[in-house]
Amino acid sequence: MRRPSYSQFAVLLISLIFASVPRASVDAPITEALVNKPLIKWHGSWQQGSLLLGQVEPGTTLSHQGQMIKTTADGQFLFGLGRNAPATSTFVVTDLTGVKTTEAFRVAARNYTIQKVEGVPQRTVEPPAGQLQRIQSDSALVVQARRLVSDKTDFLSGFIKPLEGPITGVYGSQRYYNGVPKSPHYGLDYAASTGTIVKAPAAGVVRMAHNDLFYSGGTLIIDHGHGLSSSFLHLSEILVEEGHRVQQAEPIARVGSTGRATGPHLDWRMNWRNQRIDPALVLESFPAQSPAQ
């Protein structure tokens, strides 16, 4: 009988060694994959101007750029990306044992409509000097109305359009007058006649109901919870009062052309904390499950 060669014997020996390896060692790569899976799950689109709904394990805490983010009891939270959000957003996640993990997510850039208009009378480019104090006071009122980050979770029911009508202005667009860049447009404009009813896109609490701000005229701000708010500008009439809780689709105001508006329309804006987000993306990512009529 021919004896096996040295190489054949080596192959046989290696096979016997691997056959005796415990099953747990063979499964080690699977365990590693589970350990490395993302700690945050997301709903929404990772692009500038977007609102995202995140999910972490209950009891987990997280922060972004040193700012703590409010979570619900079951680990849900909101995160908003501004018009010029950087290419990466990084979060620090702390689990129940105190272990901190950093997770980064890429943000897609958007192209915005830029218009350059020359020959505009200077008085229409800059506000009158005598109105600067009023403008600053108005701004302080708006900041105060959005300051509260409440525990309400009305945003979880999704959003509907505040009215039906042609869209005449979009988020992110910007104009240059006589070479001077003006503030970008942060809202979604709906063309509608004066007096048209505006409905609440989601339930919430009225934080501001002001009839005459310099730029935005009749202005209404509704808090949807966790730092998310809707603002409605240039209103001819406000139908609710500060502190009042509104339900989705409830009539809240009437379209107008107050403030620095050139004609009747609704300017609907949304903020997550100090980030201005795009209402069109909110409607796209978070439609109401059973739209109220």
C-alpha positions in Angstrom: 0.0 0.0 0.0 1.4 3.4 -1.0 2.0 5.8 1.8 0.6 9.4 1.4 3.2 12.0 0.5 4.1 14.8 3.0 2.0 17.4 1.2 -1.1 15.1 1.2 -0.5 14.4 4.9 -0.3 18.2 5.6 -3.6 18.8 3.8 -5.3 16.0 5.8 -3.9 17.4 9.1 -5.2 21.0 8.3 -8.6 19.6 7.4 -8.8 17.8 10.8 -7.8 20.9 12.7 -10.5 23.1 11.0 -13.1 20.3 11.5 -12.5 20.6 15.3 -13.0 24.4 15.4 -16.0 25.3 17.6 -19.1 26.5 15.7 -19.0 29.9 17.4 -15.6 30.7 15.8 -17.0 30.0 12.4 -19.9 32.4 13.0 -17.6 35.2 14.3 -17.8 37.3 11.1 -21.7 37.4 11.4 -21.3 38.6 15.0 -18.9 41.3 13.8 -21.4 42.5 11.2 -24.1 42.8 13.9 -21.9 44.9 16.1 -21.0 47.3 13.3 -24.6 47.9 12.0 -25.7 51.6 12.3 -27.1 52.6 15.6 -29.5 55.2 13.9 -32.2 54.3 11.5 -33.6 57.1 9.3 -36.7 58.0 7.4 -36.5 60.9 4.9 -34.0 62.0 2.3 -30.4 63.1 3.1 -30.3 66.3 1.1 -30.1 70.0 1.9 -33.5 71.4 3.2 -34.7 68.0 4.3 -36.5 66.9 7.5 -35.6 63.4 8.8 -37.1 61.1 11.4 -34.5 59.1 13.3 -34.9 56.0 15.4 -32.5 54.8 18.2 -32.8 52.2 20.9 -35.0 53.6 23.8 -32.9 55.2 26.4 -30.1 56.1 24.0 -29.0 59.7 23.9 -27.5 61.5 21.0 -26.1 64.9 20.1 -25.1 66.8 16.9 -22.4 69.5 17.1 -22.5 69.4 20.9 -26.3 70.0 20.9 -28.5 67.3 22.5 -31.4 66.1 20.4 -34.7 65.3 22.1 -36.0 61.8 21.7 -39.4 60.2 22.4 -39.8 57.4 25.0 -39.4 54.8 22.2 -36.3 56.5 20.7 -37.7 58.6 17.8 -36.4 62.0 17.0 -36.3 64.8 14.4 -33.3 66.3 12.6 -33.4 69.1 10.0 -30.9 70.1 7.3 -30.7 73.7 6.3 -30.4 75.2 2.9 -26.6 75.1 2.9 -26.1 72.1 5.2 -22.5 70.8 5.0 -21.7 67.6 3.1 -21.5 65.5 6.3 -23.6 65.4 9.5 -22.0 63.6 12.4 -23.7 62.4 15.5 -22.5 61.1 18.9 -24.6 58.2 20.1 -24.4 57.1 23.8 -26.0 53.7 24.6 -27.4 52.6 28.0 -24.0 51.5 29.2 -22.4 54.8 28.5 -20.5 53.7 25.4 -20.2 56.6 22.8 -20.2 55.9 19.1 -19.8 58.4 16.3 -21.8 58.0 13.1 -21.6 60.2 10.0 -24.0 60.6 7.2 -23.5 62.2 3.8 -25.8 65.1 2.7 -26.6 65.7 -1.0 -26.2 69.2 -2.3 -29.0 70.9 -4.2 -29.1 73.4 -7.0 -31.1 76.5 -6.3 -32.7 79.0 -8.7 -30.6 82.3 -8.7 -32.0 85.4 -10.4 -30.0 88.6 -11.0 -32.0 91.8 -11.4 -30.4 95.1 -12.3 -31.7 98.7 -12.3 -33.9 98.2 -9.2 -34.6 101.5 -7.3 -32.4 101.4 -4.2 -35.4 102.2 -1.9 -36.8 98.8 -2.8 -33.6 97.0 -2.2 -32.9 98.2 1.4 -35.5 98.7 4.1 -36.1 102.3 5.3 -33.6 103.3 8.0 -36.5 104.3 10.2 -37.9 100.8 10.2 -34.7 99.0 11.4 -35.7 99.0 15.1 -39.1 97.6 14.2 -37.6 94.9 12.0 -35.2 93.8 14.9 -38.1 93.8 17.3 -40.2 91.6 14.9 -37.3 89.2 14.5 -37.0 88.9 18.3 -40.7 88.0 18.6 -40.3 85.3 15.9 -37.2 83.8 17.6 -39.1 83.7 20.9 -42.1 82.0 19.4 -39.8 79.2 18.0 -37.6 78.9 21.1 -39.6 76.2 22.9 -38.7 72.6 22.1 -41.8 70.9 23.4 -42.5 67.2 24.0 -45.5 67.2 21.6 -45.3 64.5 18.8 -47.9 65.9 16.4 -45.3 65.6 13.5 -45.7 61.8 13.7 -49.1 61.9 12.0 -47.7 63.4 8.8 -48.5 66.6 6.9 -51.1 67.9 4.3 -51.0 70.9 2.1 -52.3 74.1 3.8 -54.3 74.9 0.7 -54.6 73.8 -3.0 -53.2 76.2 -5.5 -50.4 76.8 -8.0 -46.9 77.0 -6.5 -45.3 80.3 -7.4 -42.2 80.3 -5.2 -39.9 77.5 -4.0 -37.5 76.9 -1.2 -33.9 78.0 -1.6 -34.3 80.4 -4.5 -32.5 83.7 -4.3 -32.4 87.1 -6.0 -29.5 89.6 -6.5 -30.7 93.2 -6.8 -28.2 95.5 -8.4 -25.5 92.9 -7.6 -26.5 92.7 -3.9 -27.5 89.2 -2.7 -30.8 89.2 -0.8 -31.9 86.6 1.7 -32.9 83.3 0.1 -36.6 82.4 -0.1 -37.2 79.7 2.6 -40.9 79.0 1.9 -43.3 77.4 -0.4 -45.6 80.0 -2.1 -49.1 79.1 -3.1 -51.0 81.5 -5.4 -54.5 82.1 -4.0 -57.0 85.0 -3.8 -57.4 87.1 -0.7 -59.6 85.4 1.9 -58.8 81.8 0.8 -58.9 79.5 3.9 -55.5 78.2 5.1 -55.6 74.8 6.9 -53.2 73.5 9.5 -50.9 71.0 7.8 -50.5 69.1 11.1 -51.8 69.4 14.6 -50.0 71.7 17.0 -50.0 74.7 19.4 -50.2 78.3 18.2 -47.1 80.1 19.4 -47.5 83.3 17.5 -50.6 85.1 16.0 -49.5 88.6 15.0 -51.4 90.8 12.5 -48.7 93.1 11.4 -45.0 92.3 11.2 -42.9 94.5 8.9 -41.9 91.9 6.3 -44.4 89.1 6.7 -47.6 91.1 7.7 -50.2 88.8 9.3 -48.0 86.0 10.7 -49.0 82.7 12.4 -46.6 80.1 13.9 -47.6 76.6 14.9 -45.5 74.3 17.1 -45.7 70.6 15.9 -43.3 69.4 18.7 -39.6 68.6 19.2 -38.6 72.0 17.7 -40.5 71.6 14.5 -42.8 74.6 13.5 -44.8 75.9 10.6 -45.0 79.6 9.8 -47.7 81.2 7.6 -47.0 84.7 6.2 -48.8 87.7 4.6 -52.2 86.6 6.1 -55.3 88.9 5.8 -56.9 87.3 8.8 -55.8 84.9 11.6 -58.6 82.6 12.9 -56.9 81.2 16.0 -55.3 82.6 19.1 -51.9 82.1 20.8 -51.9 79.1 23.0 -54.7 77.5 21.1 -54.3 73.9 20.0 -55.3 73.2 16.4 -56.0 69.9 14.7 -54.8 68.9 11.2 -56.9 70.5 8.5 -58.5 72.9 10.9 -59.0 76.4 9.3 -56.4 78.7 10.9 -56.2 81.8 8.7 -57.0 83.5 5.4 -54.7 84.3 2.5 -53.7 88.0 2.1 -51.0 90.3 0.8 -49.9 92.0 4.0 -46.4 93.0 4.9 -43.9 93.2 2.0 -45.9 91.1 -0.4 -46.5 92.0 -4.1 -49.8 90.2 -4.3 -52.1 87.8 -2.5 -50.5 84.4 -1.8 -49.6 82.1 1.1 -45.9 81.8 2.1 -45.6 78.5 4.2 -42.3 78.0 5.9 -41.0 75.3 8.3 -38.2 75.3 10.9 -36.6 72.6 12.9 -35.0 74.5 15.7 -32.9 77.2 13.9 -32.7 75.3 10.7 -35.0 76.4 7.8 -36.3 73.3 6.0 -38.2 72.8 2.8 -42.0 72.2 3.2 -42.1 70.5 -0.2 -39.7 67.8 1.1 -41.7 67.4 4.3 -44.9 66.7 2.3 -42.9 64.3 0.1 -41.3 62.3 3.0 -44.1 62.6 5.6 -47.5 62.6 4.0 -50.4 62.2 6.4 -51.5 58.5 6.5 -55.2 59.4 6.5 -55.4 63.0 5.2 -58.1 64.9 7.0 -60.7 66.7 5.0 
